[in-house]
Structure formats: C-alpha cells, structure tokens
Amino acid sequence: MFKPKVFVARQIPEVGLELIRAACDADVWLERLPPSPEILRERVRDCDGLVSLLTDRVDAALLAAAPRLRVVSNFAVGVNNVDLVAASERSIPVGNTPGVLTEATADIAVTLLLAAARRLGESSTDAKEGRWLTWEPRGWLGADLVGRTVGIVGMGRIGHAVAKRLHFGWGMRVIYTARSPKPEIDAELGASAVSFDTLLTQSDFVSVHVDLNPTTKGMFGAAEFAKMKRSAVFVNTARGPHVDQVALAEALRSGAIFAAGLDVTEPEPLPADHELYKLPNCVIAPHIASATHDTRDAMATLCAANLLAGVRGERLPNCVNPSVYD
Ligand code: NAP
C-alpha cells in the first residue's frame, strides 16, 4: 500500500507519532538538537509532508528543495519560523496548533509574573547559596498584585487567558492592545483597549502576547522601557525578537523597571554568560510555556491531524494560509 513519505523534525509525543506512523512512511529525527538547515533540506527532498518545530527554518530554499512537499505542519501556534509567502506561492498549506496550548502558556505567564514580582528567582538563589541569614523585615520586598493594572500586549487567545486569571484571581484592572476591538472581552473583564503608549505608562504589569510579525518585531526598546513605571514588571512569553534585550538589560540594571520574567529570548538558548542571566531581577525559563504532558499530547495530535490531512490533499484542521484553498 502506498504511504506518503514525511519527515518529522523531532520526537514529538508518542500519541502524535503513532498517528503519523500508521498512515505514513515516517522519517523521525531522533537527536535532541534540531537538524541543521542542510540536513533538513536533504531529509525533506523526497517528502510529501514535513513536521517542523519553531527551531526549524522553513524558508524558500527549503521548499524549493522539496518538489513533492504538500504540507508543512508546525508543532507550535507561532509560525514565524515558516516563510508563509513562499509556502503560499507553492500552494503548500501550513498548519499550526492554536488553542490547545493557550491555558498552559497563560499559566507560565502568570508564574513568571509572580516570580518576578515576588523576587522568587533571586531569593531562592540567595537561600541555596547561604545568604538567607534570618527572617528580615526589609528583605526581598516585592510587588503586590491585588487591584493593580495589567497591560496585555496582544489580546488574542493567550492574552485573554492571562487577563482572566489576573482579573478574576487578583481583581486586576485590564488594559490591552490588539488590532481589532474586543467588545466581549471588554464586557467580560471590564477591560479597555488603549494605545500602546497608554498601556506602557499606566500598567503595573506588562505581559506580551502578540504573534511575531513585522509590526511586533522589536516593539520593546529603550524608549518603551523608559515609558514604563519604575515599579513595572515586564513578562514575555511570546517570542524573543519582540524585545531589544540590550535595552531590557539596561532597564533592569538601572531600575527603569522593577523586574522581568521571560520564557522566550533571542537567541534560544541564551549564551550562558549572557547579561540577562546576571541580573537578579530577571527570571528566565527555557521556553517551557506549553510544556505540560496534556498540552504537548494535544499539540502532537493536532499536528498529526494537520499533516495527515495535508498529505491526503484534504483541508487542514488548522491552516494559517487558507488562501491556498482559493
Ligand atoms: P493569537 O490568538 O493570534 O493572538 C495574537 C494577538 O496579537 C491578537 O490579539 C492580535 O490582534 C495581536 N496583534 C498582532 N499584531 C499586533 C500589533 N501590531 N499590535 C497589537 N496587537 C497585535 O495567538 P495566541 O494563540 O494567543 O498566541 C500568541 C503568540 O504567543 C504566538 O504567536 C506565539 O508566538 C506565542 N506563544 C509562545 C509560547 C511559548 O511556548 N512561550 C506558546 C504559545 C504561543 P487581533 O486579535 O486584533 O488580530
């Protein structure tokens, strides 16, 4: 029986691999580190489908090297690693995994927000390294959440999930930016859409949830950190390139803002001697926002469904370039 040939660029959870192996002749990359661009190009050369990760660059050169390719299924909601224009020109549908990782990602955004606000990274390191001398009335003082204002940059699926947690959990006032109005969310949370400048100046907590696109790349630089409150906590669980990290490090060092919590950086991983690691008021997680058992299984299932639909010539359950069907 003919089975389409696919390359799976990493070991995704078994539940997804089983679905793929049952229907395809699957070549699965077993290494812990991603394939190099050259190896990736070589492995997809005669493939009908590709499962890519955010660490795999799916560009015009890669697509050109794979004349049979009929689908790219990205194991992520963000698709900034895929050249969508090039894929659409070749009429290749690109799938992603929205929705199933929303709650897990929102949980990490709130975790980082709390950790940064309450100096958890710094105080935990101090305890382990012998600087916990006694219970100190003035030691490790952080920021309260109750009744404060959170600015959600990008009120999409994850931004909304974070806003709900902070509004209903801590009674926080929610202000946000988005491209389109969100009247249901305004009604649900008493939230207000504001200009980016207003968000920066009024927020006690700024949490980033925009997708990476030309309008959001580099949107946080020295000027933006300067507009934020000196007591502000900055959280980024979206993508590293939204932020000028030199400016962020300087803002954290100089006290222009109070603290930051990051799940994403540029590059990933950050070099071990990076400035941001040296700052006690910066909490950094290694891009773990979707890393729960259930979420990764759901991502694998959806990713497999996109791949299988693509190799069968059916419409993908989640397609980010639906114009290919016009
Ligand atoms: P989404 O529902 O598409 O939300 C993106 C939001 O960004 C939308 O509300 C959109 O506005 C807004 N937006 C885009 N450009 C904007 C701009 N220039 N100014 C203001 N708002 C803008 O996506 P999602 O599912 O919430 O995911 C968001 C991003 O999170 C992903 O693209 C990915 O990069 C990142 N992510 C990271 C992890 C992780 O592991 N750290 C996990 C999941 C996702 P409109 O609603 O008006 O279009």
Boltz pocket constraint, residues with backbone or C-beta under 6 A from the ligand:
constraints:
  - pocket:
      binder: B
      contacts: [[A, 77], [A, 78], [A, 79], [A, 98], [A, 99], [A, 101], [A, 102], [A, 105], [A, 153], [A, 154], [A, 155], [A, 156], [A, 157], [A, 158], [A, 159], [A, 177], [A, 178], [A, 179], [A, 180], [A, 181], [A, 209], [A, 210], [A, 211], [A, 212], [A, 213], [A, 215], [A, 216], [A, 237], [A, 238], [A, 239], [A, 263], [A, 264], [A, 287], [A, 288], [A, 289], [A, 290]]
      max_distance: 6.0
